[in-house]
Amino acid sequence: MEKMILNVEGMSCAHCERAVKNAVGELDGVESVNVDLNGKTVEIEYDPGKLGFESFKAAIEEEDFNVVGQI
């Protein structure tokens, strides 16, 4: 397992947090998702053999949030 931290703009409430956790958490190979609303980050523990940055970016942007980059 590896960890990736993404900088995500547009998250401001518990609903935003749930939407991102659910979208990323449903991807095959994701072990855990932690959202920090104040820090505007999403930390993902995942299997790098199954998915990576582009998969996470697509899932988060599908929920109408903007992935600024990887930390």
N, C-alpha and C positions, 0 to 999 in steps of 0.2 A: 504494500500500500504506500501511496505517496500523498502529500498534502499540497494543495494549491490555494493561494489567497488571491481573490479578485477584488478590484476596486469597482464598486457598483453605485451609480448615481440614480436617484429617484426613489429610494426606499425611505419611508418616513414613519411607518406605523406597524402595528402587529399584523395587519392584513398583508402588508408588503412582505414582511418577514415570512409568513406562512406560504405566500404565493411562491417565493423564491425557494424556500425549503422543499416544498412539494414538487416543483418543476425539476429541480436538480436531483432531489432524492429519488425520483422515479426512474432515473437513468440507470441502466444495468451497469454495475461496477462501482457505484457510489456507496461508500460505507457510512459516511456521516456528512452533515451539512450544518454549519454554524453561521448565523447571520449576526453581525454587529451593526445595528442601525446608526449609532453615533459615529462609529469609525467608517461607515459606508463600505464595509468589507463583507465578503462571503468566503469562509474557509471550508474547503471540500477535501475530504479524505476519500481516495479512490484508487482503483486498479488501473495503472497507466497502460496496461496491455489491452484495455477495453475502450478507453475514451480519454479525452484531454480537453485542452482549452476551448477549442472550437465547439465541442459538444456542450460545454457549460455555458458558453457565450450565447449560443443559439437558444438554449432552454430558458435562460434568464431574459433575453431580449424578447422572446415569445410572450413573456409576462409584462412587456412594456417598460422594462428597466434598461438602463444603458450601462454596458460593461465598458469601463474606461480603460482597463488594462489589468495586468497581472502584477502583484507585489512580490 
